[in-house]
Amino acid sequence: MIEEITAKELILKLIKWRKTFLWITIIATLVTGTLVFLMPKQYKSTAVLFAARQFSVSKLVIEPNSGNQEDYMQIGDEDDVEKLIQFLSSDALKLKVANAYNLWDRWNIKDTVFGYHYLKLKWEDMVAIKRTEFNSVKVEVYDYTANGSAQIANGITDYCDTVKHEMTKGITAGVVKIVKEEYENTLLRMKELEDSLMKLRKLGVLHYKEQVKAYSKSYAKALEKNDAGAIKRLEEKLDTLKKYGSAYQNVHDNLEKYSFKYPDIKAKYDEALVNYNTSLPIKFVVEKAKPNEYKAKPNRLLILSVSVIASNLLGFLILLFRDKFNKLKLQD
């Protein structure tokens, strides 16, 4: 029906209904203006980050083979950026920031069993995590105060390290437990072997192989000289070596094995403790969020203009349909 109306007819109808459009404009302006005026101001702050390379602290800092270490000052690649965005978007971070800055009251989130659900919905409106063309990450936060938006944005960047550390702490705690047990068992076994070695030395077995050589040589000389006293003393000593020598050698070899193992297990234990107690930041902060006193939302003029235009278009369509309907009625 509307397709049959010419441009000239449309213009004539606009002129004919100009008073109606004026009333529509006045009413839309008053209603929308009142609603827009009641809308709270929102301020925007932005933080810019680069992802850091993500490796264990021990590998980067205390590993002795420094020539093969990764550079912890190097900017992260695309995979590291994706990981950083995941941490910044995680539910764990949302809860930490909400509790730290009391977003429940600040953003008027309903305190019900669905509070967390409402937090996520509000977060989507107030926070944006964007990857830029320069492979950096932009954290944009809106809040009802300029200082609040800056604090929340900086809080988000700070808490992403905490979330990552807590996520990995379960694994590092398990590693520490395993390595600690092995380390303590190694020390205990070494102590037991040293005590056994000390008892054998008190029995006269100081160094089995060297003593056997020395006593055998002295015994041969005593036989040549037919020195009965020396022969008897040396035979006693050789009998002692014969009796305890194999035990001494076994204890000595085991102690030597554990002595070689000890530096490695100690190094692994130290590395595990470092990874458990410390964590490198997973980001470089290029630009911290700063308060911006110029409001970002709402754009009252834009909302008012769109509302008035939309109201007039809707009114025009209704008037066209009503006019066409009346003509069809008269024809019948």
MARDREN-563687 format. One record per atom (N, C-alpha, C): x, y, z; residue in one letter. Coordinates in steps of 0.001 Angstrom, whole numbers, plus 500000, padded with zeros to 6 digits. Example, Ala and Ser with C-alpha at 12.3 -4.5 7.8 and 13.67 -1.06 7.14 Angstrom:
<pts>
513190494310507800A
512300495500507800A
513200496700507800A
512850497750507080S
513670498940507140S
512900500030507870S
</pts>
This chain:
<pts>
500829498796500000M
500000500000500000M
500864501255500000M
501919501200500841I
502758502400500984I
503571502646499734I
503897501565498973E
504722501716497780E
504045502583496715E
502706502681496751E
501973503437495734E
502011504942495992E
502458505337497158I
502494506760497493I
503719507403496858I
503536508508496210T
504638509213495553T
505356510104496555T
506519510596496114A
507298511483496973A
506548512779497248A
505821513252496244K
505058514495496408K
503979514320497474K
503299513149497410E
502257512883498394E
502828512806499810E
504008512208499920L
504660512111501231L
504943513489501801L
505458514370500943I
505785515722501404I
504515516453501834I
503463516268501057L
502196516920501410L
501650516404502734L
501802515101502947K
501327514517504200K
502156515010505379K
503476515159505158L
504323515690506221L
503883517093506620L
503552517868505613I
503091519223505898I
501737519192506602I
500898518281506160K
499549518168506731K
499593517758508202K
500543516844508517W
500615516299509888W
501702516984510741W
502092518173510314R
503221518824510991R
502938519090512471R
501706519408512795K
501375519654514204K
501496518368515034K
501072517251514399T
501189515959515098T
502651515627515356T
503485515858514335F
504923515600514496F
505536516517515564F
505031517738515638L
505531518663516651L
505216518131518050L
503965517629518227W
503593517073519522W
504414515803519840W
504630514980518817I
505449513776519017I
506867514164519453I
507410515194518809T
508765515650519131T
508829516181520564T
507792516974520941I
507785517550522294I
507681516448523344I
506744515500523123I
506543514431524106I
507779513536524189I
508340513160523019A
509529512305523008A
510703512994523681A
510808514314523458T
511907515070524068T
511755515112525586T
510525515352526038L
510299515427527480L
510531514075528164L
509948513019527582V
510073511691528199V
511517511213528159V
512107511253526963T
513480510768526822T
514455511642527592T
514221512958527554G
515098513872528278G
515096513595529764G
513894513307530303T
513792513002531736T
514551511717532064T
514334510676531234L
515010509394531466L
516522509527531334L
516949510260530300V
518392510436530083V
519011511240531217V
518277512233531695F
518792513052532792F
518989512222534060F
518119511232534249L
518216510382535435L
519305509317535318L
519772509075534106M
520833508069533917M
522133508567534550M
522797507736535372P
524041508184536025P
525191508311535024P
526073509226535324K
527253509392534473K
528219508229534674K
528880507850533596Q
529897506802533660Q
531207507344533092Q
532301507001533784Y
533625507462533380Y
534470506263532947Y
535320506479531992K
536085505381531407K
537582505567531661K
538234504466532063S
539696504454532207S
540239503246531458S
541457503390530948T
542043502343530108T
543456502024530564T
543753500742530675A
545115500268530935A
545566499452529728A
546839499565529395V
547386498848528237V
548512497928528703V
548459496677528289L
549422495666528725L
550037494960527537L
551245494460527752F
551860493488526856F
552042492196527642F
551825491073527000A
552035489782527668A
553524489512527804A
553922488922528933A
555304488495529137A
555432487023528773A
556658486583528515R
556885485164528279R
556593484415529573R
555930483283529456Q
555488482560530644Q
556287481268530813Q
557245481318531757F
558073480173532111F
558182480111533623F
558684478973534113S
558872478849535559S
560010479757536010S
559886480255537241V
560897481170537777V
562262480489537834V
562301479238538277S
563581478546538432S
564288478391537100S
563534478123536035K
564141477950534716K
564714479255534205K
564026480351534527L
564453481643534009L
565567482284534828L
565533482051536152V
566392482843537033V
567547482049537621V
567288480866538157I
568346480182538909I
568908478951538199I
568406478647537020E
568968477508536295E
570422477801535931E
571366476874536246P
572776477163536014P
573152477263534546P
572437476584533677N
572785476579532260N
572228477834531603N
572845478968531927S
572289480260531534S
572264480475530031S
573112479805529309G
573152479991527861G
571895479531527170G
571164478598527790N
569942478077527189N
568675478667527791N
568801479639528663Q
567639480224529313Q
566882481137528359Q
565563481202528570E
564742482169527855E
564934483553528482E
564700484583527690D
564835485955528178D
563513486385528808D
563530486569530150Y
562287486924530822Y
561884488373530565Y
562738489161529915M
562381490528529558M
561759490619528170M
561631489504527488Q
561105489502526126Q
559576489585526136Q
559029490351525179I
557575490447525032I
557029489105524573I
555874488711525105G
555271487428524776G
554765487363523338G
554587486141522855D
554071485938521507D
552546485859521539D
551948485440520422E
550488485401520317E
549868484450521343E
550519483314521565D
549997482362522554D
549989482969523953D
551047483707524278D
551110484356525591D
550031485421525735D
549735486123524633V
548668487138524667V
547322486478524935V
547080485340524263E
545814484627524475E
545691484145525921E
546792483666526479K
546770483229527877K
546474484398528806K
547091485542528525L
546857486729529349L
545395487149529300L
544803487114528108I
543387487488527976I
542503486524528760I
542869485235528754Q
542093484250529511Q
542148484546531007Q
543314484897531515F
543425485248532936F
542615486510533251F
542707487514532372L
541992488772532599L
540474488586532523L
540035487570531797S
538598487320531623S
538069486235532545S
538914485698533401S
538523484550534229S
537523484955535310S
536692483998535692D
535715484231536756D
536409484461538100D
537534483788538303A
538271483969539561A
538716485417539720A
539166486024538628L
539590487427538693L
538392488337538943L
537258488044538309K
536063488868538524K
535692488913540007K
535705487746540649L
535330487684542057L
536326488425542943L
537621488293542641K
538636488977543442K
538486490497543329K
538278490982542115V
538122492424541917V
536821492912542553V
535752492125542411A
534459492511542992A
534549492627544502A
535245491696545126N
535393491734546586N
536344492840547034N
537424493031546267A
538433494031546649A
537886495453546550A
537073495722545523Y
536575497090545297Y
535068497204545552Y
534522496177546207N
533104496170546595N
532192496540545417N
532372495841544314L
531550496110543134L
530086495755543380L
529831494928544385W
528451494539544695W
527622495782545047W
528190496671545824D
527481497907546171D
527719498991545130D
528952499076544644R
529317500130543695R
528471500042542424R
528235498812541961W
527469498624540730W
526025498192540995W
525607498273542246N
524221497952542623N
523812496548542158N
524662495581542451I
524368494197542077I
523498493570543165I
522419492936542746K
521457492376543699K
522108491278544543K
521891491375545838D
522453490400546774D
521480489228546927D
521493488345545950T
520629487171545966T
521471485943545628T
520814484811545526V
521536483594545139V
522068483711543718V
521518484674542953F
521981484896541586F
522960486065541499F
523530486450542653G
524446487597542680G
525611487452541723G
526186486266541668Y
527332486046540776Y
526901486177539311Y
525684485705539004H
525159485829537641H
525008487294537262H
524461488088538188Y
524296489524537921Y
525651490220537801Y
526628489754538564L
527972490329538463L
528532490126537057L
528380488922536521K
528891488640535176K
528190489498534125K
526878489663534266L
526147490493533311L
526614491943533386L
526779492454534611K
527225493838534782K
528664493994534290K
529480492984534522W
530877493020534078W
530955493180532558W
530082492489531847E
530081492586530388E
529753494000529928E
528926494721530701D
528587496101530356D
529686497086530726D
530389496806531810M
531310497792532380M
532781497540532055M
533125496328531623V
534534495984531386V
534694495389529992V
535725495821529304A
536040495274527981A
537528494935527924A
537834493684527558I
539219493245527366I
539433493070525875I
540309493889525301K
540481493888523848K
541939493627523467K
542108492861522421R
543436492656521844R
543624493676520733R
544722494413520758T
544942495474519781T
545738494957518579T
545833495788517575E
546580495428516368E
548087495322516640E
548548495856517768F
549966495796518109F
550292494608519010F
549348493683519135N
549517492478519955N
549600492809521445N
549024493942521814S
548907494294523228S
547465494032523666S
547209494221524945V
545865494004525499V
545402495297526164V
544206495711525811K
543638496936526366K
542517496570527340K
542605497099528547V
541578496876529568V
540807498178529751V
539546498182529320E
538704499372529415E
537640499142530488E
537533500082531414V
536592499938532534V
535757501207532663V
534448501011532821Y
533528502108533088Y
533095502039534553Y
532927503209535157D
532430503252536529D
531740504599536734D
531054504704537864Y
530281505914538123Y
531120507041538702Y
532395506775538968T
533344507830539351T
534622507650538542T
535312508742538292A
536542508684537491A
537626507892538217A
537779508158539520N
538785507426540293N
538439505948540370N
537156505637540490G
536730504248540576G
537072503463539332G
536857504027538169S
537163503313536921S
538662503037536808S
539494504005537227A
540944503806537179A
541386502739538178A
540829502776539376Q
541186501782540396Q
540819500370539956Q
539635500209539408I
539191498879538983I
540046498368537824I
540346499243536862A
541169498840535722A
542558498390536178A
543160499161537075N
544484498774537591N
544390497531538472N
543281497388539182G
543083496191539992G
542997494940539138G
542328495044538003I
542218493901537093I
543601493477536608I
544440494447536235T
545790494119535750T
546648493515536861T
546433493970538100D
547220493443539223D
546787492030539597D
545497491795539640Y
544986490510540119Y
545196489370539124Y
545500489683537868C
545724488582536910C
546964487775537313C
547979488433537911D
549154487702538398D
548774486808539579D
547901487330540461T
547466486539541613T
546700485304541172T
545822485462540198V
545028484328539697V
545944483269539091V
546938483717538334K
547864482756537716K
548674482027538770K
549145482761539786H
549952482153540842H
549136481129541632H
547897481468541929E
547046480541542673E
546704479306541838E
546559479498540537M
546262478368539660M
547414477367539635M
548646477881539579T
549807477011539490T
550279476512540850T
549766477117541931K
550256476771543269K
549932475324543620K
548787474825543150G
548435473439543431G
549441472472542847G
549888472765541617I
550878471901540971I
552226472024541663I
552652473265541915T
553965473461542536T
554003472894543952T
552858472954544659A
552817472383546008A
553013470864545950A
552406470222544947G
552590468782544780G
554030468419544461G
554659469238543608V
556063468991543249V
556956469164544467V
556694470233545250V
557493470466546461V
557389469282547408V
556193468756547585K
555990467622548489K
556799466401548049K
556739466098546748I
557453464929546223I
558962465097546371I
559458466263545937V
560905466500545962V
561411466609547403V
560604467210548277K
561004467331549678K
561172465951550321K
560230465056550050E
560323463703550598E
561583462996550104E
561862463148548817E
563061462510548258E
564327463129548836E
564314464447549014Y
565454465159549582Y
565710464712551027Y
564639464646551811E
564783464236553214E
565197462771553324E
564657461929552445N
565071460516552443N
566540460359552087N
567009461200551167T
568429461165550776T
569310461552551954T
568930462630552662L
569700463054553836L
569699461967554914L
568533461364555140L
568415460326556158L
569272459117555807L
569235458717554548R
570032457563554118R
571519457859554224R
571930459071553860M
573333459447553973M
573782459428555431M
572908459898556330K
573246459889557755K
573404458451558268K
572503457578557846E
572594456174558262E
573887455537557757E
574245455812556508L
575467455239555934L
576711455799556612L
576707457091556924E
577847457697557616E
578016457105559016E
576896456856559701D
576966456231561035D
577534454815560943D
577091454087559919S
577603452718559730S
579087452745559415S
579487453699558602L
580894453825558236L
581741454175559463L
581204455018560326M
581911455402561536M
582117454197562460M
581126453337562592K
581245452138563419K
582308451197562864K
582332451046561545L
583335450175560922L
584737450745561107L
584864452060561071R
586183452667561284R
586663452449562716R
585733452472563663K
586116452202565048K
586611450771565223K
586125449882564335L
586573448482564373L
587919448290563670L
588413449369563060G
589727449301562426G
589708449311560919G
588521449360560298V
588437449390558828V
588318450848558408V
589484451418558066L
589504452835557707L
589303453041556211L
590016452244555435H
589871452288553977H
590229450913553456H
589233450143553137Y
589406448716552888Y
590491448428551845Y
590379448972550679K
591299448630549592K
592733449052549912K
592907450249550435E
594250450742550756E
594861449944551908E
594049449618552896Q
594564448854554031Q
594963447437553613Q
594163446819552753V
594503445471552276V
595854445478551590V
596070446477550735K
597361446578550035K
598500446768551029K
598313447723551963A
599378448036552922A
599671446862553838A
598623446231554390Y
598825445096555305Y
599408443880554580Y
598975443679553362S
599504442531552594S
600991442703552332S
601380443924552025K
602790444211551763K
603622444034553044K
603081444563554153S
603784444434555441S
603838442974555891S
602756442239555617Y
602697440817555999Y
603755440005555245Y
603937440336553977A
604951439633553176A
606347439908553730A
606614441136554129K
607926441482554685K
608147440780556034K
607087440705556838A
607194440039558145A
607495438547557974A
606895437962556937L
607171436540556660L
608619436336556254L
609131437279555448E
610528437188555014E
611465437257556220E
611135438133557147K
611986438320558325K
611666437312559435K
610588436567559201N
610148435577560200N
609902436257561557N
609220437444561460D
608905438220562661D
607537437752563154D
607536436878564143A
606301436253564625A
605323437274565177A
605836438244565945G
604955439260566537G
604253440070565475G
605029440504564482A
604449441303563400A
603475440465562585A
603856439187562367I
602964438308561588I
601626438168562295I
601659437982563611K
600427437808564366K
599559439067564326K
600201440238564514R
599443441502564493R
598806441733563118R
599561441471562086L
599060441706560727L
597955440721560363L
598089439470560839E
597047438480560573E
595728438894561242E
595837439471562448E
594641439948563136E
593969441084562355E
594831441986561883K
594293443102561108K
593666442614559801K
594306441670559132L
593764441130557885L
592473440357558131L
592381439684559274D
591146438979559625D
589998439977559831D
590355441107560486T
589335442156560680T
588846442693559340T
589815442940558426L
589429443418557091L
588605442379556347L
588998441104556518K
588272440031555861K
586835439962556385K
586690440193557696K
585384440075558335K
584474441251557989K
585028442483558006Y
584198443671557819Y
584457444405556497Y
585393443907555710G
585777444637554497G
584663444772553481G
583949443686553220S
582875443752552215S
581755444690552675S
581453444663553982A
580425445561554520A
580869447018554376A
582157447264554686Y
582697448622554554Y
582598449091553106Y
583004448227552172Q
583005448614550768Q
581586448896550264Q
580628448082550709N
579235448268550305N
578682449593550843N
578951449864552125V
578492451119552721V
579172452310552044V
580468452180551795H
581236453257551157H
580705453563549760H
580426452528548983D
579925452724547618D
578539453361547615D
577676452909548542N
576330453497548635N
576387454962549047N
577278455264549988L
577421456648550428L
577918457527549289L
578817456996548510E
579342457743547353E
578232457983546338E
577369456976546133K
576255457119545198K
575297458213545671K
574973458189546960Y
574075459211547490Y
574737460582547516Y
576040460618547674S
576760461901547657S
576688462544546280S
576744461715545233F
576590462242543874F
575144462693543623F
574192461986544211K
572775462305544015K
572364463567544774K
572983463813545911Y
572554464899546791Y
572527466270546107Y
573569466711545382P
573501468051544769P
572336468200543792P
572043467129543042D
570938467211542081D
569594467334542779D
569368466487543787I
568081466529544472I
567933467816545279I
569059468335545799K
569016469614546522K
568669470749545559K
569247470727544361A
568954471764543373A
567484471713542957A
566960470494542774K
565555470353542393K
564637470827543519K
565029470561544736Y
564224471007545882Y
564224472534545961Y
565387473144545763D
565471474613545778D
564617475210544656D
564679474609543462E
563887475098542336E
562393474982542620E
561983473854543204A
560567473660543520A
560082474694544528A
560913475002545528L
560541476007546529L
560420477395545897L
561342477710544993V
561287479007544312V
560005479119543496V
559660478067542751N
558450478090541934N
557192478173542799N
557245477581543990Y
556082477594544875Y
555905478961545552Y
556998479567545979N
556928480790546776N
556906482064545952N
557328481998544706T
557412483215543889T
556763482995542536T
556482484103541877S
555885484043540547S
556248485306539788S
556696485136538562L
556998486298537728L
555698486881537169L
555623488208537018P
554432488801536393P
554229488248534986P
552976488113534612I
552686487579533270I
552401488707532282I
552683489945532710K
552416491051531800K
553376492192532060K
553552493040531056F
554238494323531183F
553165495408531097F
553137496297532074V
552141497376532055V
552713498543531261V
552166498756530079V
552618499861529226V
552026501179529721V
550759501111530078E
550080502333530509E
549092501985531623E
549329502529532794K
548385502322533905K
547154503207533687K
546035502736534174A
544796503503534034A
544856504761534891A
544368505854534319K
544347507134535041K
542912507666535069K
542541508372536129P
541183508942536181P
540968509955535057P
539818509857534398N
539444510799533339N
538107511431533737N
538141512699534099E
536957513371534627E
535919513699533552E
536274513491532292Y
535299513730531221Y
534440512477531075Y
533126512621531233K
532246511453531224K
532250510776529852K
532162509447529883A
532133508665528646A
530711508269528265A
529873508050529267K
528474507674529057K
527626508421530083K
526343508655529791P
525677508444528497P
525865509659527584P
525768509444526284N
525787510548525323N
524344511034525187N
523989511985526033R
522586512383526153R
522020512943524844R
522803513770524163L
522325514374522922L
522047513306521872L
522950512320521783L
522764511253520796L
521514510437521117L
521358510065522387I
520188509270522788I
518904510047522526I
518905511333522873L
517726512173522666L
517398512299521182L
518420512508520366S
518212512672518921S
517649511390518309S
518249510259518649V
517779508974518109V
516354508705518547V
516050509020519815S
514708508780520338S
513675509638519605S
513975510919519391V
513037511820518710V
512824511384517260V
513921511042516582I
513805510613515181I
513000509315515075I
513307508363515960A
512602507085515938A
511119507275516247A
510795508156517200S
509398508409517554S
508636509023516379S
509278509957515689N
508627510591514530N
508450509608513378N
509441508735513149L
509301507733512091L
508170506761512398L
508118506330513665L
507044505420514058L
505681506104513934L
505608507356514372G
504351508101514247G
503945508289512795G
504924508563511925F
504648508751510500F
504085507478509887F
504673506325510225L
504181505050509701L
502760504765510181L
502503505047511441I
501159504822511983I
500136505716511270I
500500506968511052L
499601507892510363L
499352507456508924L
500419506946508251L
500251506467506877L
499294505278506821L
499489504329507720F
498616503155507734F
497170503549508068F
497018504472509026R
495671504896509397R
494985505608508242R
495770506462507554D
495212507188506418D
494803506224505303D
495637505252505012K
495344504280503955K
494152503413504347K
494088503049505607F
492984502222506089F
491659502963505962F
491672504265506275N
490448505068506171N
489985505181504723N
490919505300503794K
490561505395502374K
489938504103501890K
490524502981502325L
489963501679501917L
488566501504502487L
488330502003503681K
487018501904504312K
485974502679503527K
486368503880503068L
485447504707502280L
485123504056500957L
486117503380500343Q
485904502704499053Q
484912501557499195Q
484946500868500348D
484012499763500576D
482590500302500752D
</pts>
